[in-house]
Amino acid sequence: MATETSKYKLNHTMLRVKDPAESVKFYELLGMKIINRMNNPDASFDLYFLAFDSPKAESAGNHWTDREGIVELTHNYGTESDPEYTICNGNDDVGKGFGHIAISVDNLQAACDRLEEAGVAFKKKLSEGRMRHIAFAKDPNGYWVEIIGLKDQVTTATDASTYRMNHSMIRVKSAQESVKFYQEVMGMTLLRTSANPNNKFDLYFLGYKRDGEVEGESLTSDREGLLELTYNYGTDDPDSDFKGYHDGNAQPQGFGHICISVDDLDAACARFEEQNVNWKKRLTDGRMKDVAFVKDPDGYWIEVIQNERIKKRASW
């Protein structure tokens, strides 16, 4: 069976957390719920998969591998009681690479007010700075959560059951190289570009194209499962002393990977092999025979798993 990239999904973004109880509580406040949990006591870590799952959600009730817009929280045992353990949020000078996740909401002001009233810390409130159409909350580990508006804003009270886990942002050294990789290797479509020459950065929003979406022109705020690539001008200049971004897995750790679920895991990995990808882990490596990891041009890890609705493989 040949693999079809049109059936792929940008399934989840993995973040390491210090205290799982505290982090789960925060993401539940955003409106998410735990849709899967994997305990790994032999390896001293647990995984929590959270998503918007109300009847109004995009993929309510689906198997966790048959979704987009999941946040995977990874807890390594003992970190919650270790005063020396800190998380790299991806935005500090040490460990800069991953930027944020983003949720889109029905009533931007009311949603931000609700979080502020609940005691959530903000990196940027709607009323701050020049960009009055976005805010940035901070989760318990210091990760940034961008808050943007759904296309059709309401004037009634905010309803978290309508929210979307819209995108995850990573910084890239070369926009041309990274966009080409995610299009040609991972099978994504460039849905929107936002050029910001005055501020010397450009944004590229990629995802798995859906019916009715127009390449390069689609509005993306109502979507789940998008990847935002941020290119800061000059980082790919051969004369620059810029060495590259932090992948989140070297010390100090924080962000771990994004994950793609595919129609046929063996066929997808064979296709990646033909394209001479940079592997972190092939299917045949190690004990976990149901996951592979590819590395993108900046060294970020991309987990590849089977969509269990399409084809049964693992017992998760």
C-alpha positions as CSV (number, residue, x, y, z in Angstrom):
1,M,0.0,0.0,0.0
2,A,1.3,3.4,-0.9
3,T,1.1,6.2,1.6
4,E,-1.1,9.2,0.9
5,T,0.0,12.5,2.6
6,S,-3.5,13.9,2.1
7,K,-4.5,11.6,4.9
8,Y,-1.9,12.7,7.3
9,K,-2.7,14.8,10.4
10,L,-0.6,17.1,12.6
11,N,-1.7,15.2,15.6
12,H,0.0,16.8,18.6
13,T,2.7,19.0,20.2
14,M,4.6,17.6,23.1
15,L,5.7,19.8,26.1
16,R,7.5,18.6,29.2
17,V,6.0,19.8,32.4
18,K,7.2,20.0,36.0
19,D,3.9,19.2,37.9
20,P,1.3,17.3,35.8
21,A,-1.6,18.1,38.2
22,E,-1.0,21.8,37.9
23,S,-0.5,21.7,34.2
24,V,-3.6,19.5,33.5
25,K,-5.6,21.9,35.6
26,F,-4.5,24.8,33.5
27,Y,-5.3,23.2,30.1
28,E,-8.6,22.1,31.5
29,L,-9.3,25.7,32.3
30,L,-8.6,26.5,28.7
31,G,-11.4,24.1,27.9
32,M,-9.4,20.9,27.0
33,K,-9.9,17.5,28.5
34,I,-7.7,14.4,28.9
35,I,-8.5,12.1,26.0
36,N,-5.7,9.6,26.7
37,R,-3.1,8.9,29.3
38,M,-0.1,6.6,29.1
39,N,1.6,5.6,32.3
40,N,5.2,4.3,32.0
41,P,6.3,3.5,35.5
42,D,9.2,1.3,34.2
43,A,10.6,4.2,32.4
44,S,9.6,6.8,35.1
45,F,7.4,9.0,33.0
46,D,3.7,9.5,32.1
47,L,2.0,11.1,29.1
48,Y,-1.2,13.2,29.2
49,F,-3.0,13.9,25.9
50,L,-5.4,16.8,26.0
51,A,-7.7,18.2,23.4
52,F,-10.9,20.1,22.9
53,D,-13.5,17.4,22.9
54,S,-17.0,18.9,23.3
55,P,-19.7,18.1,20.8
56,K,-18.7,21.4,19.1
57,A,-15.0,20.4,18.7
58,E,-13.6,19.5,15.4
59,S,-12.9,15.8,16.1
60,A,-15.0,15.1,19.2
61,G,-14.9,11.5,20.2
62,N,-12.3,10.4,17.7
63,H,-9.5,8.0,18.6
64,W,-6.6,10.2,19.8
65,T,-4.5,9.2,16.8
66,D,-7.2,10.4,14.4
67,R,-7.2,14.0,15.5
68,E,-5.4,17.3,15.1
69,G,-4.8,19.9,17.8
70,I,-3.7,17.7,20.7
71,V,-1.3,18.9,23.4
72,E,0.8,16.1,24.9
73,L,2.2,16.8,28.4
74,T,5.2,14.7,29.4
75,H,6.0,14.3,33.1
76,N,9.2,12.7,34.2
77,Y,8.8,11.4,37.7
78,G,10.2,13.5,40.6
79,T,10.4,16.8,38.8
80,E,7.4,18.1,40.7
81,S,9.3,17.9,44.0
82,D,12.8,18.9,42.6
83,P,13.5,22.6,43.4
84,E,16.3,22.6,40.9
85,Y,14.2,21.4,37.9
86,T,13.2,24.1,35.5
87,I,11.5,24.1,32.1
88,C,12.9,25.8,29.0
89,N,9.9,27.7,27.5
90,G,11.6,28.3,24.2
91,N,11.6,32.1,24.4
92,D,14.4,32.8,26.8
93,D,17.8,33.5,25.2
94,V,19.0,30.2,26.5
95,G,17.1,27.5,24.7
96,K,15.3,29.7,22.2
97,G,13.6,27.8,19.4
98,F,10.0,26.7,20.1
99,G,7.8,29.7,20.5
100,H,4.2,28.9,21.6
101,I,1.0,27.1,21.1
102,A,-2.1,29.1,20.1
103,I,-5.8,28.7,20.8
104,S,-8.5,30.5,18.9
105,V,-11.6,31.6,20.8
106,D,-15.1,32.9,20.1
107,N,-15.0,36.2,22.1
108,L,-11.4,37.4,22.4
109,Q,-11.9,39.9,25.2
110,A,-14.2,37.8,27.2
111,A,-11.9,34.7,26.9
112,C,-8.9,36.8,28.1
113,D,-11.0,38.3,31.0
114,R,-12.0,34.8,32.1
115,L,-8.4,33.6,32.3
116,E,-7.2,36.7,34.1
117,E,-10.0,36.4,36.6
118,A,-8.9,32.8,37.2
119,G,-5.4,34.0,38.1
120,V,-3.6,33.1,34.9
121,A,-0.4,35.1,34.2
122,F,-0.1,36.9,30.9
123,K,3.0,37.6,28.9
124,K,1.0,40.1,26.9
125,K,-2.6,41.3,27.5
126,L,-4.8,42.5,24.7
127,S,-4.4,46.1,25.9
128,E,-0.6,46.0,25.7
129,G,1.7,46.7,22.8
130,R,0.7,47.5,19.3
131,M,-1.0,44.2,18.4
132,R,-4.4,44.5,20.1
133,H,-5.8,41.4,18.4
134,I,-3.7,38.9,20.2
135,A,-2.7,38.1,23.7
136,F,-0.2,35.7,25.3
137,A,-1.0,33.8,28.5
138,K,1.6,31.7,30.3
139,D,1.0,28.2,31.5
140,P,2.4,26.9,34.8
141,N,5.7,26.1,33.2
142,G,6.1,29.4,31.5
143,Y,5.2,28.2,28.0
144,W,3.4,30.9,26.0
145,V,-0.2,30.3,24.9
146,E,-1.2,32.7,22.2
147,I,-4.9,33.7,22.2
148,I,-6.5,34.7,18.9
149,G,-10.0,35.2,17.7
150,L,-12.1,32.8,15.6
151,K,-13.3,34.4,12.4
152,D,-16.9,35.0,13.6
153,Q,-16.6,36.7,17.0
154,V,-19.7,36.7,19.3
155,T,-20.9,39.3,21.7
156,T,-22.3,36.8,24.2
157,A,-20.3,35.1,27.0
158,T,-17.3,33.1,25.9
159,D,-18.0,29.4,25.4
160,A,-14.8,27.3,25.8
161,S,-16.5,24.4,24.0
162,T,-16.1,26.3,20.7
163,Y,-12.3,26.9,21.1
164,R,-9.7,25.4,18.8
165,M,-6.1,24.4,19.4
166,N,-5.0,26.3,16.4
167,H,-1.2,26.1,15.9
168,S,2.2,25.5,17.3
169,M,5.0,27.9,16.4
170,I,8.7,27.1,15.9
171,R,11.5,29.4,14.8
172,V,13.4,28.3,11.7
173,K,16.8,29.4,10.3
174,S,15.9,29.3,6.6
175,A,12.3,29.9,5.6
176,Q,12.9,28.5,2.1
177,E,14.5,25.3,3.3
178,S,11.9,24.6,6.1
179,V,8.8,25.4,4.0
180,K,10.2,23.1,1.3
181,F,10.7,20.4,3.8
182,Y,7.3,20.5,5.3
183,Q,5.7,20.7,1.9
184,E,7.7,18.1,0.0
185,V,8.6,15.7,2.7
186,M,5.8,16.0,5.2
187,G,3.1,16.7,2.6
188,M,1.8,19.9,4.1
189,T,0.3,22.9,2.3
190,L,1.4,26.5,2.8
191,L,-2.0,28.0,3.7
192,R,-1.0,31.5,4.6
193,T,2.1,33.8,4.7
194,S,2.4,36.9,6.8
195,A,5.3,39.2,5.8
196,N,6.5,41.7,8.4
197,P,9.4,43.5,6.7
198,N,9.2,46.5,9.1
199,N,9.8,44.1,12.1
200,K,12.2,41.9,10.1
201,F,10.3,38.6,10.4
202,D,7.9,36.5,8.3
203,L,5.4,33.9,9.3
204,Y,4.4,30.8,7.4
205,F,1.3,28.8,8.3
206,L,1.2,25.2,7.1
207,G,-1.2,22.3,7.5
208,Y,-2.9,19.4,5.8
209,K,-5.1,21.0,3.3
210,R,-8.9,20.6,3.6
211,D,-11.7,20.9,1.0
212,G,-12.2,24.6,0.2
213,E,-8.9,25.8,1.4
214,V,-6.9,27.9,-1.1
215,E,-3.1,27.6,-1.0
216,G,-1.5,30.7,0.3
217,E,-4.8,32.6,0.8
218,S,-6.9,30.7,3.4
219,L,-8.0,32.1,6.6
220,T,-6.6,29.9,9.3
221,S,-8.0,31.1,12.6
222,D,-10.8,28.5,12.6
223,R,-8.5,25.6,12.0
224,E,-6.8,23.1,14.2
225,G,-3.5,21.3,13.4
226,L,-1.4,24.1,12.0
227,L,2.3,24.7,12.1
228,E,3.6,28.2,12.2
229,L,7.2,28.8,11.1
230,T,8.8,32.0,12.2
231,Y,11.7,33.3,10.1
232,N,13.7,36.2,11.5
233,Y,15.6,38.0,8.8
234,G,19.3,37.2,8.4
235,T,19.5,34.0,10.3
236,D,20.2,32.2,7.0
237,D,22.8,34.7,5.9
238,P,26.1,32.7,5.3
239,D,28.0,35.6,6.8
240,S,25.9,35.6,10.0
241,D,27.3,34.2,13.2
242,F,23.9,32.7,14.1
243,K,24.4,29.0,15.0
244,G,20.8,27.8,14.9
245,Y,17.9,27.2,17.2
246,H,17.5,25.0,20.2
247,D,15.5,21.8,19.4
248,G,14.0,21.5,22.9
249,N,15.6,18.1,23.6
250,A,19.1,19.3,24.3
251,Q,19.6,20.9,27.7
252,P,17.8,22.9,28.9
253,Q,14.8,20.9,27.9
254,G,11.2,21.9,27.3
255,F,9.3,21.4,24.0
256,G,9.9,17.9,22.7
257,H,8.4,17.4,19.3
258,I,5.4,17.7,17.0
259,C,3.7,14.5,15.8
260,I,2.2,13.4,12.5
261,S,-0.2,10.5,12.3
262,V,-0.2,8.7,9.0
263,D,-2.4,6.3,7.0
264,D,0.3,3.6,6.8
265,L,3.2,3.8,9.1
266,D,5.5,1.4,7.3
267,A,4.8,2.9,3.9
268,A,5.2,6.4,5.2
269,C,8.6,5.6,6.8
270,A,9.7,3.9,3.5
271,R,8.8,7.1,1.7
272,F,10.8,9.2,4.2
273,E,13.7,6.8,3.7
274,E,13.5,7.3,-0.1
275,Q,13.7,11.1,0.5
276,N,16.9,10.7,2.6
277,V,15.5,12.3,5.7
278,N,17.6,12.8,8.8
279,W,16.3,10.2,11.2
280,K,16.3,10.5,15.0
281,K,14.8,7.0,15.3
282,R,13.7,4.5,12.6
283,L,10.8,2.1,13.3
284,T,13.3,-0.7,13.7
285,D,15.5,1.1,16.2
286,G,15.0,0.6,20.0
287,R,12.1,-1.1,21.8
288,M,9.3,1.1,20.5
289,K,8.4,-0.4,17.1
290,D,5.3,1.7,16.6
291,V,6.9,5.2,16.5
292,A,9.6,6.8,14.4
293,F,11.2,10.2,14.7
294,V,12.4,12.4,11.7
295,K,14.4,15.6,12.2
296,D,13.5,18.7,10.3
297,P,16.2,21.1,8.8
298,D,16.6,22.8,12.2
299,G,16.8,19.6,14.1
300,Y,13.3,19.7,15.6
301,W,11.9,16.2,16.2
302,I,8.8,15.0,14.3
303,E,7.2,11.9,15.7
304,V,5.4,9.7,13.2
305,I,2.6,7.3,14.3
306,Q,-0.1,5.2,12.8
307,N,-3.6,6.7,12.6
308,E,-5.4,3.8,14.3
309,R,-8.8,4.6,12.7
310,I,-7.3,3.9,9.2
311,K,-5.2,0.9,10.2
312,K,-4.8,-0.9,13.5
313,R,-1.3,-1.3,14.7
314,A,-0.6,-0.4,18.4
315,S,-2.6,-1.2,21.5
316,W,-2.9,2.4,22.6
